Amino acid sequence: IKKGESITLVADTSMLHIIANGTWDNGTAKPAVEPGAPVVKDVQLNGNGSVVIGSFPTAGTFKLYCTIHSGMNLTVVVQ
């Protein structure tokens, strides 16, 4: 995405996801907020809902993860 834009996460199942800054690394949760990333803390997403995250004001690569699903990572690249 471009600097200043946001992302929209869309759920297509009834399964609950809880999104936060960080990543899963070999089955271990590694919470962390990179400099320039919006703070995302326990954002819940389920059903046929959606949630907007951002904006991302700084160029870089930022990591988000689902805190309850091991290995579920999201990388946001901002240019």
C-alpha positions as CSV (number, residue, x, y, z in Angstrom):
1,I,0.0,0.0,0.0
2,K,1.0,3.6,-0.2
3,K,2.0,5.7,2.9
4,G,-1.1,7.1,4.6
5,E,-3.4,4.3,3.5
6,S,-5.2,1.7,5.6
7,I,-6.0,-2.0,5.1
8,T,-9.3,-3.7,5.5
9,L,-9.4,-7.3,6.8
10,V,-12.5,-9.3,5.8
11,A,-13.8,-12.4,7.6
12,D,-15.5,-15.0,5.5
13,T,-16.2,-17.5,8.2
14,S,-17.7,-17.4,11.7
15,M,-14.2,-18.3,13.2
16,L,-13.0,-15.6,15.6
17,H,-9.6,-13.9,14.9
18,I,-7.8,-11.6,17.3
19,I,-5.3,-9.4,15.5
20,A,-2.3,-7.6,17.0
21,N,1.1,-6.3,16.1
22,G,3.7,-9.1,15.9
23,T,4.2,-12.4,14.4
24,W,4.4,-16.2,15.0
25,D,7.9,-17.6,14.8
26,N,8.2,-21.4,14.9
27,G,5.0,-21.7,16.9
28,T,5.9,-19.0,19.4
29,A,4.0,-15.7,19.5
30,K,6.3,-12.7,19.2
31,P,4.3,-9.5,20.0
32,A,6.1,-6.4,18.8
33,V,5.2,-3.0,17.3
34,E,7.6,-1.8,14.6
35,P,8.4,2.0,14.6
36,G,6.0,3.7,12.3
37,A,3.3,1.0,12.5
38,P,-0.2,1.7,13.9
39,V,-0.8,0.1,17.3
40,V,-3.1,-2.9,16.8
41,K,-4.1,-4.6,20.0
42,D,-6.6,-7.4,20.2
43,V,-8.8,-6.3,17.3
44,Q,-11.6,-8.9,17.0
45,L,-12.8,-10.1,13.6
46,N,-15.4,-12.8,12.9
47,G,-18.6,-13.6,11.0
48,N,-19.0,-11.8,7.8
49,G,-17.5,-8.6,9.2
50,S,-14.6,-6.5,8.4
51,V,-12.2,-4.2,10.2
52,V,-10.0,-1.3,9.0
53,I,-6.4,-1.1,10.3
54,G,-4.3,1.9,9.9
55,S,-3.4,4.3,8.6
56,F,0.2,3.4,7.9
57,P,2.1,6.7,7.8
58,T,5.6,5.4,7.3
59,A,7.1,3.3,4.5
60,G,8.3,-0.1,5.6
61,T,7.3,-3.7,6.3
62,F,5.0,-4.3,9.2
63,K,3.8,-7.5,10.8
64,L,0.5,-8.5,12.2
65,Y,-0.7,-11.8,13.5
66,C,-3.8,-13.6,14.8
67,T,-3.1,-14.2,18.5
68,I,-5.2,-17.4,18.7
69,H,-4.2,-19.2,15.5
70,S,-0.6,-20.3,15.5
71,G,1.2,-19.5,12.3
72,M,-1.4,-17.0,11.0
73,N,0.7,-14.0,10.0
74,L,0.1,-10.9,7.8
75,T,2.8,-8.7,6.4
76,V,1.9,-5.2,5.2
77,V,4.4,-3.5,2.8
78,V,4.1,0.2,2.7
79,Q,5.8,2.2,0.0
